[in-house]
Amino acid sequence: MATASKQYVGPGHLSQEQKPSATVSAEVAFDNVHVLSQTPQLIALLSMIRNKDTERADFIFYSNRIIRLLVEEGLNHLPVIEHDITTPVGRTYNGLMFQGKICGVSIMRAGEAMEQGLRDCCRSVRIGKILIQRDEDTAQPKLFYDKLPEDIAERWVLLLDPMFATGESIGRARLS
């Protein structure tokens, strides 16, 4: 397992000596796992939610900010296609649009905390739910419940689970 390290962080215009140092998340050795960029903003938010003196309302507020950053990063990995539009002043803007439809699937309990962040970024997004628990006999994660959009096979799925530890729940969710 990779361990976090202390690095200098801050704006590019500052010299290394002018930047503060902070603990940053370790890189993960899986091609399909992306660690958020360790920006000063993210590290400040993480500092707030990790502080034992942070009050409940502030913890919720700053956690929701981090969730929004996670959702936006997830959306950045979805395929897009070129999409030219005409602006209100009659000019052409060479833009992009998502290719296909998306949905969220939250792993019940912990994942539900991420649903509003997805809704804030994607109006009218469909959200399914799954419940994965450890089987008492085998100690393996087991799917106990699912309610998914009927057309989920035609959608890009953002799996909502803020409790990424061993990855077993995520692995089980992908198999379901």
C-alpha positions in Angstrom: 0.0 0.0 0.0 1.3 3.4 -0.9 1.8 6.0 1.8 1.2 9.7 1.8 4.2 12.0 1.6 4.9 15.6 2.4 5.5 17.9 -0.6 5.7 21.6 -1.4 2.4 22.8 -2.9 1.2 26.1 -4.2 0.9 28.4 -7.2 3.4 27.9 -10.0 4.6 31.5 -9.8 6.1 30.9 -6.3 9.6 29.4 -5.8 9.9 26.1 -4.0 11.1 27.9 -0.9 8.0 30.2 -0.8 5.5 27.3 -1.1 4.1 25.7 2.1 4.6 21.9 2.5 1.6 19.6 3.2 0.8 15.9 3.2 -0.5 14.8 -0.2 -2.2 11.6 -1.3 0.0 8.9 -2.7 -0.3 7.8 -6.3 -2.1 4.5 -6.8 -0.7 1.7 -8.9 -3.9 1.0 -10.9 -4.5 2.5 -14.3 -8.2 2.9 -13.7 -7.8 4.8 -10.4 -7.3 8.5 -10.6 -6.1 10.6 -7.6 -7.4 14.2 -7.6 -4.7 16.7 -8.3 -3.2 17.7 -4.9 -4.0 21.4 -5.2 -3.8 23.9 -2.3 -7.6 24.1 -2.4 -8.1 20.4 -2.0 -5.4 20.1 0.7 -7.1 22.9 2.6 -10.5 21.2 2.3 -9.0 17.9 3.5 -7.4 19.7 6.4 -10.8 21.1 7.4 -12.5 17.7 7.4 -9.7 15.9 9.1 -9.4 18.4 11.9 -10.8 17.0 15.2 -12.0 20.5 16.1 -14.1 21.0 12.9 -17.8 21.4 13.8 -20.4 19.1 12.2 -21.9 21.8 9.9 -18.4 22.8 8.6 -17.5 19.1 8.1 -20.6 18.6 6.0 -20.0 21.8 4.0 -16.3 21.0 3.2 -17.1 17.4 2.5 -19.7 18.4 0.0 -17.1 20.7 -1.7 -14.7 17.7 -2.0 -17.5 15.5 -3.3 -18.3 18.1 -6.0 -14.6 18.1 -7.0 -14.7 14.3 -7.3 -17.8 14.3 -9.4 -16.4 16.9 -11.7 -13.2 14.9 -12.1 -15.3 11.8 -12.9 -17.2 13.7 -15.5 -13.8 14.8 -17.1 -13.2 11.1 -17.9 -16.3 10.6 -19.9 -16.2 10.7 -23.7 -17.2 13.9 -25.5 -17.8 14.9 -29.1 -17.4 18.2 -30.9 -20.5 20.4 -30.8 -20.6 23.7 -32.5 -23.2 26.2 -31.2 -24.3 29.7 -32.2 -23.9 32.3 -29.4 -26.5 35.0 -28.7 -24.4 37.5 -30.8 -24.4 35.2 -33.8 -20.9 33.8 -33.5 -20.0 30.1 -33.8 -18.5 28.6 -30.7 -16.6 25.3 -31.2 -17.6 23.4 -28.1 -18.1 19.9 -26.8 -20.9 17.8 -25.5 -21.0 14.5 -23.6 -21.3 11.4 -25.8 -24.1 9.4 -24.5 -26.2 9.4 -21.3 -24.9 9.0 -17.8 -26.3 7.8 -14.5 -25.1 7.5 -10.9 -25.2 4.4 -8.9 -24.6 4.9 -5.2 -23.5 2.2 -2.8 -26.1 2.5 -0.1 -25.3 4.4 3.0 -21.9 5.9 2.3 -22.5 6.5 -1.4 -25.7 8.4 -0.8 -23.7 11.3 0.5 -22.4 11.9 -3.0 -25.8 11.9 -4.8 -26.4 15.7 -4.3 -22.9 16.5 -5.7 -23.8 14.6 -8.9 -27.2 16.2 -9.1 -25.5 19.6 -8.7 -23.4 18.9 -11.8 -25.9 17.0 -13.9 -29.5 18.1 -13.9 -32.1 15.4 -14.0 -29.5 12.6 -13.7 -30.9 9.2 -13.0 -29.5 7.5 -9.8 -29.6 3.8 -9.0 -28.7 2.1 -5.7 -27.0 -1.0 -4.7 -26.3 -2.5 -1.2 -23.1 -4.5 -0.8 -22.3 -6.1 2.5 -19.7 -8.6 3.6 -21.1 -12.2 3.6 -20.7 -13.5 7.1 -19.8 -17.0 5.9 -17.3 -16.2 3.2 -16.1 -12.7 4.4 -16.5 -11.6 0.7 -18.5 -8.7 -0.4 -22.0 -9.7 -1.6 -24.7 -7.9 -3.5 -27.8 -7.8 -1.3 -30.0 -5.2 -3.2 -30.0 -3.3 -6.4 -32.4 -0.9 -8.0 -30.9 0.4 -11.3 -32.2 2.4 -14.2 -33.7 0.0 -16.8 -31.4 1.3 -19.5 -28.2 1.3 -17.5 -26.4 -0.8 -20.1 -26.7 2.2 -22.5 -25.4 4.7 -20.0 -22.0 5.7 -18.6 -22.1 4.9 -14.9 -20.6 7.0 -12.1 -20.2 4.7 -9.1 -20.7 6.8 -6.0 -18.7 5.4 -3.0 -16.6 7.7 -0.8 -15.3 4.8 1.2 -12.6 3.5 -1.1 -10.4 1.4 1.2 -9.7 -2.1 -0.1 -11.8 -1.6 -3.3 -13.7 -4.8 -2.7 -17.1 -3.1 -2.8 -16.2 -1.3 -6.0 -15.0 -4.6 -7.5 -18.3 -6.3 -6.5 -20.3 -3.4 -7.9 -18.6 -3.7 -11.3 -19.4 -7.4 -11.4 -23.1 -6.8 -10.7 
